[in-house]
């Protein structure tokens, strides 16, 4: 079941959970957690709720892992009301929580537009390590980005900086995307420039492609960013990001022999790998 969960094969996980009963074994909470993990990775909140009903019916004792997976699944599926109900149940059950619980709770409150509750959880997280606090801020910013709530995102990022926490590139990106989607292009560009020091060359080029302002389309700035990227050692993922970014910025990637050679080499290696693992393609 865990293998199915890693492959996001929730249907197979559901079928396998019935096997213990057929062979005379008693299903326990570990089995249910494995199925819930598959549901969480596939965003199948309705199936996760069915598993929750089974847990109640069979009187199995929920663990912190159970609650984390259920809350995360419901939040991902935009069924935030159920997520908040599970959070309330978690408090009543007095289950020992962890950093993951804190993150999924903030995400659930954020997606459910429960801003005050989200900020309260952030204040509580301040009593913990700086690392956990950074994760908490990132989780909330991600929730704001999904809802395109740019004002809340900017305010939260500012609060993070004032708390002497260095925002990660992901935190900047969540806020930048929230601003960009909401039409706050100049603010998005300002965030990109403020975060340049913590970005890789490829990440900065991607930011220029995402932000739609006159400033981000300045030829000299685009040229400098492209030169920096082409001089760097690019992983396959960075290569794909660079190609997409240059295409969005109107840069003719075929005119640069070095970049073109890298693209061709990567394409060939992927074709060879594909034929190796799928000989039927031949």
Buried (B, 14 or more C-beta within 10 A) or exposed (E): BBEBBEEBBBEBBBEBBEEEEEEEEEBEBEBBBBBBBBBBBBBBBEBBBBBBEEBEEEEBEBBBBBBBBBBBBBBBBBBBEBBBBBBEBBEEEEBEBEBBBBBBBBBBBBBBEBBEBBBEBBEBBEEEEEEBBBBBBBBBBBBBBBBBBBEBBBBBBEBBEEBEBEBBBEBBBBBBBBBBBBEBBBBBBBBBBBBEEBBBBBBBBBBBBBBBBEBBBEEEBBEBBBEBBBEEEBEEEBBBBBBBBBEBBEBEBEEBEEBEEBBEEBEEEEEEEEEEEEEEEE
